[in-house]
């Protein structure tokens, strides 16, 4: 069953005052979307978050992990504490949506929905501060640099003592999922989203004139061979029952049509769930790249940057969140055992 935005809004009217917040939250989201900031540059976004939290009575700590923000609200004498998390950074993408609130900064865009995530958590902050219907402590973790692999905003916040300074019994987070009907919630116990690693491959050949290829070692040909060879890792080396992805997202070489360049550069996204598969992917990428380069008389440098491990949801907290979602939007709009997500 699909839920229209109007139906969704009517459901939210069952939560006191929340429906009245939607217009102002929409304005916040549009403002953040219009002013995107990349990893560790989230100064305006962090300032906006801190200002809103302070206005609503939250204790605010800025500069956690450089540009991260933490809001804290304690109500009653309860000893338990939870964390709610959202990310704030944008991507280096040129926006071409034509929306009236499109990015005002060329080359930067909230294309992964972090403007929505930040706004969602601000909406929760306003509601919790207004109603105060809990006993204990809530920490809001506004994370910078989610789109950066190493060091990421999460790593820097943790290194900055996040969970020592703002401890919690459990952390809850959410991510938008384009293509799903509004008001649909997806949950999964255990591993849900894949680990993501980054690889940069540099092919060093011998440049020259395009009319004299026999005097060169063409790095474009080598890079093309590498791309094709990499496709065999998942299809022939990884157990078919184990999810894995090796994607060449970028390949650059040369500046002119009649010149064979000296080098080529490839950038990969590598995703997996199992640590054994993760190690296999790393090993086979290095082996195949070196083999292809050697066979053409070129050399290759492989820089493998390990990202974060897979997201693994604990059973009890997942069951709790699923139950709350069912109460909010109905059983028909909750998927309790969603498919795993590679990214």
Secondary structure, DSSP 8 states (H G I E B T S, - for coil): ----HHHHHHHHTTSTTHHHHHHHHHHHHHHHHHT---TT--HHHHHHHHHHHHHTT-EEEEEETTTEEEEEEEETT---EEEEEEE---BS-------TT--SSTT-B--SSHHHHHHHHHHHHHHHHHH---SEEEEEEEES-TT--TT-HHHHHHHTTHHHHS--SEEEE----TTS-TT-EE--SEEEE-EEEEEEEEEE-B-EEGGGGGGSB-HHHHHHHHHHHHHHIIIIIS-TTS-EEEEEEEEEE-SSTTEE-SEEEEEEEEEES-HHHHHHHHHHHHHHHHHHHHHHT-EEEEEEE-----EEE-HHHHHHHHHHHHHHH-GGGEETT---B--
